[in-house]
Amino acid sequence: MGLMRHNTLIMNKITVSFFLLIALGALNDVRAEGDKLNIALRSNLSMPLGKYGSNNIDGGSFTQLGLSFGVDAKWFFSEKIGAGIDFNQSFHPVNASQLATAMVADDPFLSDVNVRSDSYSISTILFGAYASFTVSRRININPKLLTGIMFGKTPFQLLEPTYFLVGPDYYKITSSKDAGLAFKGGLSLKYSFNDFVAIDFNTDLTYSRLKFGFNDYSGVYYTEKNIIFLNLGIGLVISIR
């Protein structure tokens, strides 16, 4: 059922994106000649924050600085106001050594543990408002405020514990997926080389609360996580009039 729900959400995401692009494209055709479409391709450093980025066995995720890749398309209906769509994919690796240390400190029967872990995978599709403020002929500041859906996937982990007494040789924590309402606020500084090509230096903050389900010897249990991270990076911007 979880996989079916996830696939359904992906199909809904694709459908909504498709129709939004058609609608905004049609709107762009009927606007004045001065209207502009900006497409930005971005590569960022992605920094987990709060409990999501903490090394605390009680609610922490032991995530580290990762990478983020994204694209957005913005339609400016006037000189200062626009709307757009934003796709982003982030990967946050797990600090396995810190996780192992915290597990040993938390369990009096555990003398050592070896942890192998994949990264957290976070993807978002967001819609919202953009603004543009001119600093000089070549420099613009573009704030944004977006909302949409976050899709999160926890890492697959293999743990090899050593107990003071009897215990398993290894056990696995399989990945779990969830989707939820997400928010993003950000700011970019754009430098234009000409009317068509620019670069931007951008920062944005993304947040969602997701609920992940896991199985253990007692059945299914759920863990809620406040997923929050800061992206810092650079992008290539293509402008189409």
N, C-alpha and C positions, 0 to 999 in steps of 0.2 A: 504493500500500500504506500510506503514511503517513497519508493522508486517511482511509482505511478504518479504520485502527487508532484514529485520533482519534475518529471517529464511534462506533466500538464502545465506546470508553471513556466517551463522553458518555452513551450508552444505558445502560451499566452503572451510571453515576453516578445517573441518573434512577431506574432500577429499585431500586437499593439504598436511595435516599432515600425512595421511595414505601413500600416495605415496612417500613423503619425507623419512619416516621411512623405507619403503621398499628399496628405492634407497641407503640410507646410510647404511642400514644393509647389502645389497649386496656388497657395496664398502668395508665394514669392513671385509667381508669374504675373499676378494681377496688380502687384504693388508698383510704385514709381520706379523709374530707372535707377535712382540713387540707392535703392535697397541693396544689401550686401549679404552674401553667404560666406561664413568663415568655417573652414574645416581645419582642425588642429590634431596632429599626431604627437603623442606625448610618451616620454619615458621618465619615470620618477623613482626616487628612493621613497620607501614606504615605512613609516615608523609607528608601530603599535603603541597605544597609550592606555592609561588607566589600568584596571585589573587585567585587561586583555594583554597588556605588555608586561605584567608583573611576574616575578618569580616566586609567587606565594602559592603554596600547596592548597590553600583555601580560596578557590575561585580564580587563581591566576592561570594564564595559558602558556607562560614561559616562551612567548614569541619574541623574535629579534627583528632588527632592521632587515627589510626585504626589498623587493622590486615591484613596481607597478607599471602597467602599460595601458594606454587608453586612447580613445579618439572621441572628439565631440564635434558637433555641427551646430552653428549658431546663425540664426536669421535676424538681422537688425532691421526692424520695421521703421525705425527713425534713426537719427544720428546717435542717440544715447540709449535706446531701449531695444531689447531683442529677446528671443526665446530660443531654446535649443534642446538637444538630446545629448547625453553623455554615456559612453560605455567605458567600463574600467575593469581590469583584472589585476589583482594583487596577490602576491605570495609572501607569506611570513614564516620563515623557518623557525623551528623549535630549538631552544637551548637545551639539548639532551643532557649535558653534564650537570647543569643547574637543576633540572627536573629530577635526575637520579639522586643528587645530594639532598633535595627536599624530601623525596620519598623515604630515604634512609632515616632522616631526622624525624620523620612523622611516624614511623613504624618501629616499635622496639624489638620486633622479631626479625627485622630485615637488616642484614649486615652489609649487603652490597647489591647493586642492581646495574645492569647494562641496558641502556635505552637506545633504541634506533627509531627514528621518527621522520615521517614526511613533513611537508610544510602545510600550514593552513592555506586554503585557497578561497579567496573572496572575490566575487564578481558582482558588479552593479550595473543596472540600467536606470538612468535618472532623467527627469525632465524638469525644466524650470526657466527662470528668468535670468537674463544677463544684462549688464549695463556697460557703457563705454564712456570714459572721460578722457578728453584730450589733454595731454601734458605739453606736447610740442608737435611739430609737423610729423615726426616719426614715432613718437612715443604715446601709447594709450594705456590706461589702467582699466581692467575689466573685472569687476566683482560679479559673483554669481551666487544664486541660491536655488538648490535643486531638491527634488524628492522623487522617490521611485522604489525599486525593489533591490534588495541585496540577497544574493545566493551564497551561502557559506558551506564549506566542507572542512571538517576536522581531519587531522592527519591520521593515517594508519600508523600504529606504533607496535613494535615488538620489544617486549621486556624480558630480560633474563635475570631473575632474582637469585640471590644467595641468602638463605635463611639460617638463623641460629639452630632451628630445629628442622622438621620436615616441611617441604614446600614444593611447588611445581618448578620444573626446570625452566619453563618459559610460559608466557601467555601473551595474547594479542589483544589490542584495542582497535577494532575496526573503525573505518571512517563513518561519520554521520553527516547528514545534510539537512539544511533547513533554509527557508526563505522568509523574509520579513520586510516591513516598511523601512526605508532608509532615507537619510538626509545628508546633504552635502552643502557646505558653504566654502567659498574660495575666492581667490584673488590672483590675477595674472598681470604682469607687466609686459606689454607687447612692443617690440621694436620692429618697425616696417622698413624693409629695404627698398620697396617700391609699392605700387598699388596692389600687387598680387602676392608677394612673398614676405613673410615676417617670421620672427622667432618670439616666443614668449617664455618668461620665467614665471612659474606658477606654484602656488601652494593651495592646498585644500584639505578640509577636515571632513571625514565621513563617519557616520554613526548608524548603527542598527542594533536591535536586541533580538538575538536568535536563540532558539531552543533546540538542543540536540539530544537525540535519543540513543541510548546504549543498552546492550544486553550484558547481564552478569548471572551468577548462579541463582540469584533470587528473582530474576525476571528483567523487565525493562525499567530503566530509570532515565530521568531527564536532567540535563544541565543547561541552565540559561547563562548566556554570555552577552555582555555589553561589548559589541565589536566597535572599536573606535581607533582610527589611525589617521596620521598626518602624512600627506604626500608632498614632496618637494622635488621639482624637476624642471625640465626644459622641453619645449615643443616646437614643431614646425607648423606654421599657420599658412594656409592657402586661402586667398580671398577671391571670390567670384562675384562680379557685379551683374 
